[in-house]
Amino acid sequence: MVVRLNPVDFAKAMMKKKEQLIPTPIVLDNGIAGIVYGYYEGEDFYYLDRLDVDVSKKEALRKMNVMELRQEIALKIKIFVANSNLNKNF
């Protein structure tokens, strides 16, 4: 299962659980690249619903529709998790 967390819940979970943080690079359809942070707890992947981008891309990111951005991040993270699970089986 893939679970999206807001910044407050993500910070609380990281302080409580002390899981290893996994930086996941993604590229949005508009070409903006960034990193989404997450961690595994068992088979489940929890991720922060924010994209960390270079300072030069922050303004372009701010201009994007928030809901569309979250949906695209969610899709890219689900693909990352699915690919990670495939690699575990080989």
N, C-alpha and C positions, 0 to 999 in steps of 0.2 A: 504494500500500500504506500502511496505517496501522499504526504500531508503538508499542506501549506501553513506556515506560521507567520503571524505578524511580528514586528520587531520586539515587542514586550514579551510575548510568549516564547519567542526564540531565545531571548536573553535569559529568561527564567529557566528554561529547559537546559541551556548550556551551563548555567551556574549550578543547577541541581544534579544533572546527570554526568557532567564532565566527559561527554562523548568526544571522539575525535572529529574535528571540523573538517569537512571535505569541500574545498573550493571547486566549483564546477564551472568551467568556461562555457559560455553560450554566445551565439551570434544571432541577433534578431533578424527578421526578414528584411528590415531596412538597412542592414549592414552594421548596426551598432553592436560592438562586442563588449562583453562584461563578464563578471563572475557572480554566481549565485552560491551562497554558502548553505551547507546542509550537513546532516549527520545521519548515520544508520543507527537504529535501535532494533536489533534483531533483523528481521527481513524488511522492516518499514523504513522509509527514507523521509526525514523531516527537513524542510528547507525554509529559509527566510524569503519572504515574498518581495524581495528588493533586488535590483540588479546593480552591482557595484561597477561603475564605468569610469573611464578616464575623465578628468576634469573638463577636457575639451568637448566631451559628448554629453555632459550633464544637462545643458540647456535643451538640446535636441530630445533628450529623454523626458524632460519635464513637459515638453510640448505634446508628447504622445498621450493618447487616451488611456487613462489608468486601467480601466477594465480590460481593454484589448491587450495592454502590456502584461497584465497579470495572467491572462489566458495564454498568451504566447510563451511566457516564462514557464507556466505550468506544463504546457505541451512539450517544451524542450527538456524540462526536468524529467517528465515521464519517459521520454525517449532515452535520456541518459540512464535512468534506472533500469529500463528494459534491456538496454545494451549491456549494462553492468551485470545483470542477472544472467544473460546469455553467456557472457564470458566466464561466469562461475561454473557453468555446466561443462566447459571444455577443459 
